[in-house]
Each structure stands twice: as structure tokens, then as C-alpha cells.
Amino acid sequence: MILKVFKEKSKKKYLNKMLSIRNVNVSEHKIKSLGIIIHIDEIDDFELFRGLSKELNILQNNLKVIAYSSNDKNKQNFWDTCFINKDFGWNGKIKNVELNTFLETEFDALISYYTQDEIELKLLTTLSQAKFKIGILQTDTRLNDLIIKTDLKEFNVFKKELIKYLTILKKIKNE
């Protein structure tokens, strides 16, 4: 039990360090690849994000969705890109090769679609090499470049607002 508390503290310390050195560089680079992080305990409809990528004119092979679960049992019930606490070590070290590959991919945009205040989700967002990070309102505003304040269950509102702001920022073409 005590080791678990120390492990969580080491993750939080590492997260704060990474957020303090984060360099925000927003350019007019068009979005051609998209990474998405979801919390499977909150939302589990993968097709919502596939539809979003079609509306953003992103090819399916340039879309990657990963899911995090607080519950170890959910990992077997969903696709193979579901990660749990055991995939994270001390000081935020990632133990899973597939998860490392996702984080090292330089997506043009990353959508963090979760509201729960889980340190592992924050680490995924922070450690991602995505050029532009988008999220719904979370407790830590340092995580994302664009924050769209919507309820988690109002995906259509999120999608509409996202397209509007990405068009304004010249990240997509409004066709």
C-alpha cells in the first residue's frame, strides 16, 4: 500500500516536470493524422471517433485510438489498444511497447476525450509527441492547446465546436 502511494507521487512529480518544460508551438500546419485518447470507463464508442476523422478528412490509416481503463477486467473486453495501471511504472515510465509507439508518433493533432482526473491519462496526453493537443475541460489546463468545454456525453456538440475552431485556426479546410 505504501509503495503504491509513493509510485503515484513519483508519477505526479514527473507529470509536473514534463508540463513545466512543455513548449507550446501552434502553427497553421494542416491536420492529416490524428491520435485519440479515451477513458474506456467513461466512453466506449470507437465509431464516434471514426466518424469525426472522416469529417476532418483524415484517412483511416492516419487515425489511432487508444483507451485507458482503471479496471483491469475491461482490458480483455475491448480492442487491444486498452491500457491499465500496470502499463505505467515509477516516474511515469511506460512499460508497454505499443503504448510507447503511440506516444512517440508525431500526430498532427491529439484529442484527449476524458474528464476523470487520472494521473495515467494526464501522462499519456503530456508524453504524446502530437503537434497540437485538444481536450474537453479538465482540471489541469496545461495539458492541451485547445480546450472545448462540453459535457462528455455531448459528442456532437464537441465535434461541431472542434470543426469550427480548427477552421478558424486554419488547421482544416472547411469544404
Secondary structure, 3 states (H helix, E strand, C coil): CHHHHHHHHHHHHHHHHHHHCCCCCCCCCCCCCEEEEEECCCCCCHHHHHHHHHHCCCCHHHEEEEEECCCCCHHHHCCCCEECHHHECHHHCECCHHHHHHHHCCCCEEEEECCCCCHHHHHHHHHCCCCCEEEECCCCCCCCCEEECCCCCCHHHHHHHHHHHHHHCCCCCCC
